[in-house]
Amino acid sequence: MIRRPILTIAIASFLVSLSLFVGIVTNSNVQASLFGNVTTASRGFIMPAMIHVDVAKSGDWSYCDYEAPEEVDYQVDMLTETMDTDLIGGDVFYVDFTFENTGNTRLFSSDSECDDVPVINLGTQMDQDRQSLFGDSDHSISGWLSADRIKMQEAYVDPGEEFHISFQSLAPEGDNIYREFFQPVIEDYGWIDEVFALDIEVGTATEEMKDNIQYVTRTAIDAASLSGLEKNLEVDLSEQILYAKFGDIAVWEMQTSTGAWDTPTPPGSYTIFQKQELRIGGEYPHYRMPWWQYWDARGYGIHGLPYLGTDGGAFWQEANDHIGIPVSHGCVRTLPEDAETLYYFTEIGTPIVIHN
């Protein structure tokens, strides 16, 4: 009989390796020991908390050794957003934002372990540095540094290169739409680029939820919190701001131009009692007032910036320059895009309070 010790050893080694692999895959405690913060969930892939380093950037030199330009310009552009959909409560879901470093200096991850370098994270907004539900200890899986910060996945990114800011979280129970707001931030420097919104829909949202959440631009909130609350408007004459509200919650604000000192907008409590997509003034020069909403029978309403039908838009441009300044004949003027959205926000009977 011919003995084959080498073959026997190889087969035994393979069986041991296979047993270890199966043990890791099927044992959540082993996974947690190896990969860190791992949560068991009904569905979804668990992404181990680790930093991604481009192999081409590794070597016997340190990426921390970087000479920044004398005049540093921090800029980034968001390119794409990827998110898991069809979520139900208990799902682990993944969100990835792809950015480009459009500035002139290298940016570093909070995990880079470099000292005195510009660290970029994604911070929460509306309100600034708010504690996100998806970043708290009950829902965050990976990517979150805290409930108000998400880290860059790469160790660093040079000008002109793309990078990723990603997270995994546990979906809350129930049917809802969560509107989150984020903005890139260079720690110890300031906020850069623009604030953007992310809607996370869980379960089956109602049509009311979908309708209400579209107006939310001022605060991070979930749609269920707005259900059943009365829509209403508030005009602050001293600040020249109109607030669109659900109950006491202001979800959207816009600049206005209210009455001049000699033709003031009358303070008081009113209701919208008539709406017209376009109202043409009866007196010369017959101003055209788009998205008209009548709230006082003396002739006062909310409308988009007025224009004339015969001047090629010259008067509209003048009115556009006056937004935020009280120059109207008593009406509440808004920018055209705001006026149209506000028209669909309100209904006949919507309350409006005007105050100083």
Buried (B, 14 or more C-beta within 10 A) or exposed (E): EEEEEEEEEEEEEEEEEEEEEEEBEEEEEBBBEEBEBBBEBEEBEBBBBEBEBEEEBEEEEEBBEBEEEEEEEBBBBBEEEEBBEEBBBBBBBBBBBBBBBBBBBBBBBBBBEBEEBBBBBBBBBBEEEBEBBBBBEEBBBBBBBBBBBBBBBBBBBBBEBEBBBBBBBBBBEEBBBBBBBBBBBBBEEEBBBEBBBBBBBBBEBBEEBEEBBBBBBBBBBBBBBBEEBEBBBBBBBEEBBBBBBBEEBBBBBBBBBBBBEEEBBEEEEBBBBEBBEEBEBEEEEEBBBBBBBBBBEEEBBBBBBBBBEEEEEEBBEBBBEBBBEBBBBBBBBBBBEBBBBBBEBBEEEBBBBBEE
